[in-house]
């Protein structure tokens, strides 16, 4: 909605030959700008994304308070091998795609997928041990 509010006063400034592709391109660019702005500010609540996934919710006892759960998660993340920790962090916390992670780290796409899968498994094992 914000896009159209910004666009209507400026629409006369553009030389639009075919409206539909032009509108698509403007909307796409606007969304990309919002995503880029959003990536600059990483919330401190980012670890909640991992904690709320079904794979990890059942591992943490209901008696644990959120601070304790975050502490356990942080400890377990630190114990992961570097490649797994980096891949898990970028995928879940920074919400990057497999391809983006592969491009930034220089790893192959299949390696990134493996590191994420193995990292999730290792996190699950570590959390189980920590909460017993």
C-alpha positions as CSV (number, residue, x, y, z in Angstrom):
1,X,0.0,0.0,0.0
2,X,2.9,2.3,0.8
3,X,4.2,1.8,-2.7
4,X,1.1,3.1,-4.3
5,X,0.9,6.1,-2.0
6,X,4.4,7.1,-2.9
7,X,3.9,6.3,-6.6
8,X,0.7,8.2,-7.4
9,X,2.2,11.7,-7.0
10,X,5.3,10.8,-9.1
11,X,3.6,8.8,-11.8
12,X,3.7,11.7,-14.2
13,X,7.5,11.8,-14.1
14,X,7.8,8.3,-15.7
15,X,7.6,7.5,-19.4
16,X,5.4,4.4,-19.2
17,X,5.0,2.5,-22.5
18,X,3.4,-0.8,-21.2
19,X,1.9,-0.4,-17.7
20,X,1.8,-4.0,-16.4
21,X,5.6,-4.8,-16.7
22,X,6.4,-1.3,-15.5
23,X,4.2,-1.8,-12.4
24,X,5.7,-5.2,-11.7
25,X,9.3,-3.8,-11.9
26,X,8.5,-0.9,-9.6
27,X,6.8,-3.1,-7.1
28,X,9.7,-5.6,-7.2
29,X,12.3,-2.9,-6.7
30,X,10.3,-1.4,-3.8
31,X,10.1,-4.8,-2.0
32,X,13.8,-5.3,-2.5
33,X,14.5,-1.9,-1.0
34,X,12.4,-2.8,2.0
35,X,14.2,-6.1,2.5
36,X,17.6,-4.4,2.2
37,X,16.6,-1.8,4.8
38,X,15.3,-4.5,7.1
39,X,18.5,-6.6,6.9
40,X,20.5,-3.7,8.3
41,X,18.7,-3.9,11.6
42,X,18.9,-7.4,13.2
43,X,16.7,-7.8,16.2
44,X,17.9,-9.2,19.4
45,X,14.9,-11.6,19.3
46,X,16.4,-13.4,16.3
47,X,17.1,-16.6,18.2
48,X,13.4,-16.9,18.9
49,X,12.9,-18.1,15.2
50,X,15.0,-21.2,15.9
51,X,13.4,-21.7,19.3
52,X,9.9,-21.6,18.0
53,X,10.4,-24.2,15.3
54,X,8.7,-27.5,16.1
55,X,11.9,-29.4,16.0
56,X,13.2,-27.6,19.1
57,X,10.1,-26.7,21.0
58,X,9.5,-30.1,22.4
59,X,13.1,-30.4,23.5
60,X,12.9,-27.6,26.0
61,X,10.9,-28.2,29.1
62,X,8.0,-26.0,29.7
63,X,9.4,-25.1,33.1
64,X,12.4,-23.3,31.6
65,X,12.0,-19.6,31.3
66,X,12.8,-17.9,28.0
67,X,16.2,-16.5,29.3
68,X,17.2,-20.1,30.2
69,X,16.1,-21.4,26.8
70,X,18.1,-18.7,25.0
71,X,21.1,-19.5,27.1
72,X,20.9,-23.2,26.2
73,X,20.5,-22.3,22.5
74,X,23.5,-19.9,22.6
75,X,25.7,-22.5,24.3
76,X,24.7,-25.1,21.8
77,X,25.3,-22.8,18.8
78,X,28.8,-22.0,20.1
79,X,29.6,-25.8,20.2
80,X,28.7,-26.3,16.6
81,X,31.6,-26.5,14.0
82,X,32.2,-23.1,12.3
83,X,30.6,-24.0,9.0
84,X,27.4,-25.4,10.6
85,X,27.1,-22.4,13.0
86,X,27.6,-19.9,10.1
87,X,25.1,-21.7,7.9
88,X,22.5,-22.1,10.6
89,X,22.9,-18.5,11.7
90,X,22.5,-17.1,8.2
91,X,19.6,-19.4,7.3
92,X,17.5,-19.1,10.4
93,X,18.5,-15.8,12.0
94,X,19.4,-13.6,8.9
95,X,16.8,-15.5,6.8
96,X,19.2,-15.9,3.9
97,X,18.5,-18.4,1.1
98,X,20.8,-21.4,0.5
99,X,22.1,-19.7,-2.7
100,X,23.0,-16.5,-0.9
101,X,24.8,-18.4,1.9
102,X,26.7,-20.4,-0.7
103,X,27.7,-17.2,-2.6
104,X,28.8,-15.4,0.5
105,X,30.7,-18.3,2.1
106,X,32.2,-19.8,-1.1
107,X,30.6,-23.2,-0.3
108,X,28.7,-25.3,-2.8
109,X,24.9,-25.3,-2.5
110,X,24.9,-28.9,-1.4
111,X,27.5,-28.2,1.3
112,X,25.3,-25.4,2.7
113,X,22.3,-27.7,2.8
114,X,24.4,-30.4,4.5
115,X,25.8,-28.0,7.1
116,X,22.3,-26.7,7.9
117,X,20.8,-30.2,8.2
118,X,23.8,-31.5,10.3
119,X,23.7,-28.3,12.4
120,X,20.1,-28.8,13.2
121,X,20.7,-32.4,14.2
122,X,23.7,-31.4,16.4
123,X,21.7,-28.6,18.0
124,X,18.9,-31.0,18.8
125,X,21.3,-33.4,20.4
126,X,23.0,-30.6,22.4
127,X,19.8,-29.1,23.6
128,X,18.6,-32.6,24.8
129,X,21.8,-33.0,26.8
130,X,21.7,-29.5,28.2
131,X,18.0,-29.8,29.4
132,X,18.4,-33.2,31.1
